[in-house]
Amino acid sequence: MPKTTQLRTYTVRDGLLDEWARRWREEIVPLRLELGFTIGGAWLDRESNQFLWLISYDGPETFAERNALYWSSPEREAMGLNPDDYLVRTEERTVESAY
């Protein structure tokens, strides 16, 4: 399958941006990497209370199939991390590198 990259923008509940970033770094990133995703970076926009990150997958399955595997994994369930507790809004855009 061709490489798929998504730019994800999350608007985080007031007062939870740093906690979300920490949990993302410590819990989400390791599992994503274990499942073959790559992370192109992550940024905090404190003025807008947003968390932005790039995630890619370049493997035998589609991005959607691999993402479904992530969400259904026992490791993901064991996190006890409900995005709705932190995120007010999410936006996912599939993007291509221009440089």
C-alpha atoms as a printed R data frame, in Angstrom:
   type eleno elety resid chain resno       x      y      z
1  ATOM     1    CA   MET     A     1   0.000  0.000  0.000
2  ATOM     2    CA   PRO     A     2   1.190  3.566 -0.586
3  ATOM     3    CA   LYS     A     3   2.294  5.635  2.381
4  ATOM     4    CA   THR     A     4  -0.524  7.575  4.017
5  ATOM     5    CA   THR     A     5   0.113 10.587  6.229
6  ATOM     6    CA   GLN     A     6  -2.460 12.389  8.310
7  ATOM     7    CA   LEU     A     7  -2.227 15.786  9.939
8  ATOM     8    CA   ARG     A     8  -4.348 15.607 13.059
9  ATOM     9    CA   THR     A     9  -5.541 18.672 14.933
10 ATOM    10    CA   TYR     A    10  -7.148 18.207 18.314
11 ATOM    11    CA   THR     A    11  -8.807 20.984 20.265
12 ATOM    12    CA   VAL     A    12  -8.231 20.087 23.908
13 ATOM    13    CA   ARG     A    13 -10.444 20.917 26.885
14 ATOM    14    CA   ASP     A    14  -9.318 23.930 28.908
15 ATOM    15    CA   GLY     A    15  -6.584 23.112 31.386
16 ATOM    16    CA   LEU     A    16  -5.812 19.655 29.955
17 ATOM    17    CA   LEU     A    17  -3.371 20.406 27.120
18 ATOM    18    CA   ASP     A    18  -0.212 19.447 29.013
19 ATOM    19    CA   GLU     A    19  -1.798 16.335 30.506
20 ATOM    20    CA   TRP     A    20  -3.045 15.259 27.077
21 ATOM    21    CA   ALA     A    21   0.421 15.807 25.549
22 ATOM    22    CA   ARG     A    22   2.052 13.778 28.312
23 ATOM    23    CA   ARG     A    23  -0.357 10.873 27.994
24 ATOM    24    CA   TRP     A    24  -0.063 10.962 24.193
25 ATOM    25    CA   ARG     A    25   3.757 10.817 24.455
26 ATOM    26    CA   GLU     A    26   3.889  8.134 27.147
27 ATOM    27    CA   GLU     A    27   0.994  5.883 26.140
28 ATOM    28    CA   ILE     A    28  -0.183  6.461 22.588
29 ATOM    29    CA   VAL     A    29   3.137  6.965 20.792
30 ATOM    30    CA   PRO     A    30   4.784  3.699 21.944
31 ATOM    31    CA   LEU     A    31   1.811  1.614 20.801
32 ATOM    32    CA   ARG     A    32   1.527  3.451 17.491
33 ATOM    33    CA   LEU     A    33   5.234  2.832 16.829
34 ATOM    34    CA   GLU     A    34   4.916 -0.825 17.844
35 ATOM    35    CA   LEU     A    35   2.122 -1.218 15.282
36 ATOM    36    CA   GLY     A    36   4.239  0.216 12.459
37 ATOM    37    CA   PHE     A    37   3.117  3.839 12.394
38 ATOM    38    CA   THR     A    38   5.613  6.680 12.248
39 ATOM    39    CA   ILE     A    39   5.177  9.987 14.010
40 ATOM    40    CA   GLY     A    40   6.400 13.023 12.078
41 ATOM    41    CA   GLY     A    41   6.202 15.381 15.028
42 ATOM    42    CA   ALA     A    42   3.771 16.975 17.444
43 ATOM    43    CA   TRP     A    43   3.138 20.594 18.360
44 ATOM    44    CA   LEU     A    44   1.215 22.539 20.987
45 ATOM    45    CA   ASP     A    45  -0.696 25.661 19.979
46 ATOM    46    CA   ARG     A    46  -1.367 27.097 23.414
47 ATOM    47    CA   GLU     A    47  -3.195 30.140 22.078
48 ATOM    48    CA   SER     A    48  -5.833 27.905 20.468
49 ATOM    49    CA   ASN     A    49  -5.563 25.095 23.025
50 ATOM    50    CA   GLN     A    50  -4.728 22.692 20.194
51 ATOM    51    CA   PHE     A    51  -2.508 19.666 19.793
52 ATOM    52    CA   LEU     A    52  -1.286 18.961 16.253
53 ATOM    53    CA   TRP     A    53   0.606 15.912 15.043
54 ATOM    54    CA   LEU     A    54   1.621 13.966 11.952
55 ATOM    55    CA   ILE     A    55   1.092 10.228 11.744
56 ATOM    56    CA   SER     A    56   2.019  7.979  8.810
57 ATOM    57    CA   TYR     A    57   1.669  4.357  7.862
58 ATOM    58    CA   ASP     A    58   3.483  2.597  5.044
59 ATOM    59    CA   GLY     A    59   2.824 -1.114  5.310
60 ATOM    60    CA   PRO     A    60   0.962 -4.039  3.813
61 ATOM    61    CA   GLU     A    61  -2.462 -2.862  5.022
62 ATOM    62    CA   THR     A    62  -4.281  0.393  4.433
63 ATOM    63    CA   PHE     A    63  -3.994  3.173  6.975
64 ATOM    64    CA   ALA     A    64  -7.627  2.588  7.935
65 ATOM    65    CA   GLU     A    65  -7.076 -1.143  8.492
66 ATOM    66    CA   ARG     A    66  -3.995 -0.553 10.628
67 ATOM    67    CA   ASN     A    67  -5.750  2.212 12.546
68 ATOM    68    CA   ALA     A    68  -8.644 -0.157 13.296
69 ATOM    69    CA   LEU     A    69  -6.098 -2.665 14.644
70 ATOM    70    CA   TYR     A    70  -4.713  0.043 16.943
71 ATOM    71    CA   TRP     A    71  -8.161  0.894 18.313
72 ATOM    72    CA   SER     A    72  -9.153 -2.753 18.843
73 ATOM    73    CA   SER     A    73  -5.872 -3.808 20.477
74 ATOM    74    CA   PRO     A    74  -5.858 -4.967 24.104
75 ATOM    75    CA   GLU     A    75  -2.983 -2.543 24.757
76 ATOM    76    CA   ARG     A    76  -5.126  0.395 23.638
77 ATOM    77    CA   GLU     A    77  -8.012 -0.739 25.808
78 ATOM    78    CA   ALA     A    78  -5.680 -1.178 28.808
79 ATOM    79    CA   MET     A    79  -4.705  2.514 28.614
80 ATOM    80    CA   GLY     A    80  -8.054  3.518 30.046
81 ATOM    81    CA   LEU     A    81  -7.713  6.663 27.962
82 ATOM    82    CA   ASN     A    82 -10.965  8.003 26.558
83 ATOM    83    CA   PRO     A    83 -10.225 10.809 24.065
84 ATOM    84    CA   ASP     A    84 -13.619 12.365 24.839
85 ATOM    85    CA   ASP     A    85 -12.345 13.161 28.337
86 ATOM    86    CA   TYR     A    86  -9.694 15.427 26.776
87 ATOM    87    CA   LEU     A    87 -10.733 16.434 23.279
88 ATOM    88    CA   VAL     A    88 -13.461 18.870 22.306
89 ATOM    89    CA   ARG     A    89 -12.915 18.520 18.563
90 ATOM    90    CA   THR     A    90 -10.745 16.457 16.232
91 ATOM    91    CA   GLU     A    91  -9.802 17.030 12.616
92 ATOM    92    CA   GLU     A    92  -7.904 14.577 10.422
93 ATOM    93    CA   ARG     A    93  -6.510 15.531  7.043
94 ATOM    94    CA   THR     A    94  -4.708 13.182  4.690
95 ATOM    95    CA   VAL     A    95  -1.735 15.112  3.326
96 ATOM    96    CA   GLU     A    96   1.154 14.614  0.902
97 ATOM    97    CA   SER     A    97   4.677 15.913  1.284
98 ATOM    98    CA   ALA     A    98   5.518 18.819 -1.017
99 ATOM    99    CA   TYR     A    99   9.052 19.233  0.293
